[in-house]
C-alpha cells in the first residue's frame, strides 16, 4: 500500500505481525487506496422483578418505569441513525435495530471481508469471545456486535454471515457502510471498533487486541486510560540502562510504533532521529517512547540501537499491547504526539515530521487547512476531504486560497472538538505540481482552476462545485450541503 510515497505496514496484531501488506482482500469495496507513482495512496418491554408472590411497591414501580424509556428512546434513535432501521442475521431474517436491547451500552463494529484470510481467522476468535462473554459475563446484555462488510459479492457475504452469531448491515446498504468506514477512520481489516451505544463515540479503536488480551471480557467496557497509567513501569535506553516513566513528566512525548521488518519504519526512523536532535537542541522538553512490533528480541535490540530515545522493554508484551490498544494502532509506522498532560496533540506525527524537517511547527498542533504534498497525501484516505485546486506554482501563492477556506475549516473543527468528535471533513489547498496532477488524473477532475471539490476515496466518490467565482459563502454552502447529504456524488 502506497502512502505518501512509502509503503505503510498494516497490522491486525502488531506483536505477531507476519507481513507488511495491508489486510484487505482484492475487490473489497472499502476503503480504496490509490497506487500511483506520485505516492497517493480512502420498543422493548421493561422487565420488573415483581410477581404475585413478590410484589413491587408503588415507589419501586415508578422508579423502574420513569428513567429507562427516556434513555432507551435516545439510544434507539441514535442507533437507528447510525445503523439504519434494520439489520440482517445469519438466517436472512431482519433484525429491528430498536430490539437490540434496553441495557445495551457498547457496540462493536466488526469491519471485514469474506475474501480476506485474516478476517476469516479473526472471526473464529471473535465468535469464541462472543459466546464466552454472552454465556458468563455479568455484562452480557450490554454488548452487541454488528458486521460491516466490504464484500462485493452477495453470496460470499452471505456465506460469511452464516458463521456469525451477531447481525450485520444489509449487503445492499453500501452508503451506510461507507459512512461507518469514514466516521471511524478504518484503514485496514479486520478491524473491531467499540463505540458507546448512546453517543457513537469511540471507546476502544483496537478491539482485535481486546479479544486477544482479555478473552474473558473481564476489563469490559475497555475504555481508554490515561497515558501515564498505561505506560507506567521502567523504560529502556539503548545503552541497556533503565529509567522510570516518571522521567516523562512535563514533557511532550512521541509514542512511536515501529518495527525493523517494516521498510517505511526504518526510513522514518532515520528522519526522526534528526528531528529528535533538532527539537532537543531547541530547548523543548521532548521525549520519544518506542513501542516495538518486532518479531524477536534480537531484532528489537538491533533496531533500538539506532535510536537515541526510550523504549518499552520488548519482554513487556502486555504494556506494548495496552499502548497499541489505547491509540487504536492499525498500521506502522505511527507516531502519536502528546502534550505534557498526556493528551493527544496529533496522530499524524509521521506526516508532520516528513513535512517539517526543520521542526519549526513543533509540537505540530492540527492545522485547519493543509497544503497538499506527497507526505500528507495519505490523509486523503482518512475520510472525505475538501480540496481547493488553484493556479499556483510558486511558494506563497497558495496563501490566498488557504485564507479563503480557513474560517470555514476552523469553524467546523471547533464544532466537532466541542463534541469531542473528530472533524468529518479535512481541508486542503493544491497548486500546480506533480502531486496535484496525479490526484486530478486519478479522480478524473477537469483542469480548471480554481476548482472546488470534495473527494471521498473510501466511497470512490467526488463532488464538484462548478462556479465562476469561489467565495467563502460558496465554500460554506458547499460544505453544509455535503454534510447534510444533499449533494449527488460522481464516481471516481
PATIKE-804143 format. One line per 8 residues: for each residue x, y, z of C-alpha. Coordinates in steps of 0.05 Angstrom, whole numbers. Each point is the difference from the previous one (the first is absolute). Example, Ala and Ser with C-alpha at 12.3 -4.5 7.8 and 13.67 -1.06 7.14 Angstrom:
! residues 2
246,-90,156 | 27,69,-13
! end
This chain:
! residues 492
0,0,0 | 30,66,-21 | -8,57,49 | 36,65,-14 | 51,-35,-43 | 12,-55,52 | -28,-68,15 | -42,2,63
0,-65,40 | -69,-19,26 | -10,-41,62 | -55,-40,29 | 47,-26,54 | 65,39,1 | 34,-43,52 | -9,-60,-46
4,35,-67 | 21,-43,-59 | -8,47,-59 | 8,71,-23 | -61,-5,-44 | -68,30,14 | -52,-48,28 | -52,10,-53
-24,-47,-55 | 3,19,-72 | -67,26,-23 | -20,24,69 | -46,59,-7 | 32,44,53 | 43,35,15 | 36,8,-67
73,19,-7 | 34,36,-57 | 62,-31,-29 | 33,51,-44 | 72,22,-9 | -9,65,36 | -16,-38,64 | -74,12,11
-24,-52,30 | -149,-2,59 | -598,-143,408 | 21,-42,52 | -39,-26,61 | 22,17,70 | 9,-60,46 | -18,12,72
23,-46,56 | -70,-1,32 | -45,-60,-2 | -66,-19,34 | 42,-29,56 | 51,58,2 | -37,63,-20 | 35,66,-13
-18,60,41 | -31,59,-37 | 65,39,11 | 41,-55,-31 | -46,-3,-60 | 6,74,-11 | 76,-1,6 | 5,-58,-49
-47,29,-51 | 22,73,-3 | 73,6,-21 | 11,-60,-45 | -47,18,-57 | 32,68,-8 | 71,-27,-3 | -20,-59,-44
-38,45,-48 | 61,44,-8 | 44,-60,-11 | -48,-32,-49 | -4,65,-39 | 75,4,-4 | 9,-73,-20 | -51,8,-56
37,61,-25 | 67,-38,3 | -21,-68,-27 | -68,10,-33 | -66,-30,21 | 15,-72,-19 | 59,-48,5 | 2,-71,-25
22,-64,35 | 30,-66,-24 | -69,-28,-12 | -15,56,-50 | -51,28,49 | -7,75,13 | 21,26,68 | -34,62,26
56,46,25 | -44,24,56 | -4,-72,25 | 74,-4,16 | -17,11,73 | -14,52,52 | 63,-18,39 | 47,6,-60
57,48,15 | 56,-22,-47 | -2,-15,-74 | 56,-37,-35 | 6,16,-74 | 36,-56,-36 | 28,24,-67 | 21,-57,-45
-5,-39,-65 | -15,-73,-14 | 58,-5,-50 | 51,23,50 | 37,-56,36 | 17,40,63 | -74,20,5 | -21,-73,-4
51,-18,54 | -20,57,46 | -74,-16,-9 | 13,-67,32 | 33,32,60 | -55,52,5 | -54,-53,-1 | 34,-36,59
7,66,37 | -73,19,-14 | -29,-67,22 | 42,0,64 | -20,72,16 | -74,-12,-13 | 1,-63,43 | 41,21,60
7,75,5 | -43,41,48 | 0,52,-56 | -25,-48,-54 | -61,43,-17 | 42,63,-6 | 39,-20,-63 | -19,-15,-71
41,-7,-63 | -20,21,-71 | 37,-23,-62 | 17,55,-51 | 22,-35,-63 | 41,24,-59 | -20,-60,-42 | -23,12,-72
-28,-69,-11 | -65,-13,37 | 9,-76,3 | 69,7,31 | -29,49,50 | -59,-46,16 | 46,-60,10 | 44,39,47
-60,26,39 | -22,-72,11 | 60,-7,47 | -20,59,43 | -47,1,61 | -9,75,-6 | -38,42,-52 | 29,39,-59
-16,61,-41 | -40,-21,-61 | 44,-17,-60 | -31,53,-44 | 6,57,50 | 66,23,-29 | -11,73,18 | -9,-15,74
62,-44,-1 | 42,55,-32 | -23,49,53 | 23,-47,54 | 68,-13,-33 | 10,75,-4 | -28,19,68 | 45,-49,36
59,9,-47 | 11,-73,-13 | 62,-11,-43 | 11,-75,4 | -38,-64,11 | -17,-37,42 | -18,57,47 | -44,0,62
-20,67,28 | -38,5,65 | -46,62,4 | -47,27,52 | -70,-24,-19 | -32,66,20 | 48,51,-30 | 42,-38,-51
65,25,30 | 59,-47,-6 | 13,-39,64 | 54,-45,-28 | 27,3,-71 | 40,-65,2 | -49,-54,19 | 45,-54,-30
47,8,59 | -59,-2,48 | -20,-68,-27 | 71,-25,6 | 20,31,67 | -65,-4,38 | -33,-65,-25 | -49,-3,60
-21,73,-7 | 20,16,71 | 21,71,-18 | -67,19,-32 | -13,53,-27 | 73,9,-20 | -1,76,4 | 62,42,-7
46,11,58 | 49,58,11 | 66,-7,-36 | 38,6,66 | -37,-61,26 | 9,-42,-62 | 74,16,-9 | 16,-9,75
63,-41,11 | 74,0,-18 | 23,27,-67 | 63,-21,-37 | 57,41,-29 | 41,-30,-56 | 60,-6,47 | -42,-52,38
-10,46,59 | -71,12,25 | -38,61,23 | -67,7,33 | -59,26,-40 | -4,58,48 | 56,30,-42 | -53,16,-53
-37,48,46 | -4,71,-27 | 23,-22,-69 | -31,-3,-69 | 1,-74,-17 | 2,-35,-67 | -26,-71,5 | 33,-36,-58
-29,-65,-27 | 50,-32,-47 | 38,-63,-18 | 65,-18,-34 | -34,-47,-49 | -40,58,-29 | 39,40,-53 | -40,64,8
13,-3,75 | 75,-2,-11 | -5,59,-48 | -40,41,49 | 46,-17,58 | 60,30,-37 | -39,65,-9 | -28,-2,71
70,-6,31 | 18,67,-31 | -66,32,20 | 10,-24,71 | 69,32,2 | -27,67,-27 | -58,2,49 | 44,-17,60
53,51,-19 | -54,54,-8 | -14,-7,75 | -67,-36,-3 | -15,-53,53 | -11,-57,-48 | 8,-76,3 | -19,-58,-44
-22,-69,24 | 10,-56,-50 | -54,-54,0 | 29,-58,-39 | -38,-46,-48 | 63,-40,-14 | -5,-76,-6 | 58,-16,47
39,33,56 | 63,-5,-42 | -33,40,-55 | -25,50,51 | 69,10,30 | 31,10,-69 | -52,52,-19 | -1,35,67
76,9,-3 | -12,52,-55 | -46,41,45 | 21,54,50 | -66,-2,39 | -36,-47,48 | -38,-65,-12 | -49,-47,33
39,-64,17 | -13,-52,-54 | -15,-52,54 | -58,43,26 | -49,-23,-53 | -60,18,43 | 20,73,4 | 16,4,-74
-68,-29,-15 | -36,48,46 | 32,59,-35 | -20,-28,-68 | -71,-7,27 | 0,69,31 | 15,35,-66 | -36,-49,-46
62,-13,-42 | -19,-30,-68 | 65,8,-37 | 74,17,8 | 38,45,3 | -44,43,44 | 23,58,42 | -49,28,52
18,68,30 | -23,14,71 | 1,65,40 | 30,5,70 | -66,-24,30 | -2,-63,-43 | -55,25,-47 | 6,-14,-74
23,59,-42 | 2,-37,-65 | -2,-72,-26 | 36,25,-63 | 70,5,28 | 28,-38,-59 | -29,49,-49 | 22,60,41
72,-24,7 | 5,-11,-75 | -34,66,-17 | 40,41,50 | 72,-25,1 | 24,62,37 | -54,-10,53 | -21,73,-3
-73,-18,15 | 14,-47,58 | -40,-26,38 | -43,-3,-63 | -68,20,24 | -53,-16,-53 | -6,53,-55 | -69,13,-28
26,3,-72 | 58,-39,-30 | 39,10,-63 | -4,-66,-39 | 67,-34,-3 | 29,-69,-13 | 10,-9,75 | -71,17,23
-37,-32,-59 | -12,-61,45 | -51,42,37 | -44,1,-62 | -19,-71,20 | -22,17,71 | -68,26,-22 | -32,51,-45
46,58,-18 | -15,69,-29 | 54,17,-50 | 4,69,-31 | 43,-3,-63 | 31,67,-20 | 48,25,-53 | 62,7,44
70,-24,-15 | 44,44,45 | 7,-4,75 | -49,47,35 | -50,2,-57 | -45,-49,38 | -9,48,58 | -61,37,-28
-35,-66,-12 | 15,-23,71 | -25,66,28 | -65,-8,-39 | -19,-68,29 | 34,4,68 | -58,32,37 | -47,-55,-24
50,-54,20 | 12,31,68 | -75,6,14 | -11,-74,-17 | 60,-22,40 | -23,39,62 | -71,-27,-7 | 21,-73,2
55,11,51 | -53,27,48 | -38,-66,-10 | 65,-39,10 | -6,-28,-69 | 47,0,-60 | -16,48,-56 | -39,-33,-57
38,39,-53 | 74,17,-11 | 20,62,-40 | 56,6,-52 | 24,50,-51 | 37,-26,-60 | 43,37,-51 | 31,-19,-66
48,-58,12 | 8,-74,-12 | -39,-18,63 | -60,41,-22 | 5,-26,-72 | 0,-72,24 | -61,13,44 | -38,34,-56
17,-57,-48 | -21,-55,48 | -66,34,19 | -13,23,-72 | -7,73,19 | 0,56,-52 | 62,44,-7 | -38,62,21
29,45,55 | -25,20,48 | -40,-64,10 | -38,-17,64 | -8,-74,15 | -15,-50,55 | 34,-67,-10 | -22,-63,37
51,-53,-17 | -33,-55,42 | -66,8,-35 | 35,13,-67 | -42,63,-6 | 13,72,-18 | -41,64,4 | 17,60,-43
-26,71,8 | 5,32,-69 | -6,76,9 | 32,60,-33 | 24,29,66 | 17,-36,65 | -18,40,62 | -4,-17,74
-75,-3,-7 | 5,-49,-58 | 48,-45,40 | -43,1,63 | -63,-17,-39 | 37,-57,-35 | 24,-28,67 | -68,6,33
-35,-35,-58 | 51,-56,1 | -8,-11,75 | -75,0,-8 | 7,-52,-56 | -34,46,-50 | 53,-8,-54 | -1,-53,-54
67,-37,-6 | 36,-15,-64 | 41,-64,-3 | 75,1,3
! end
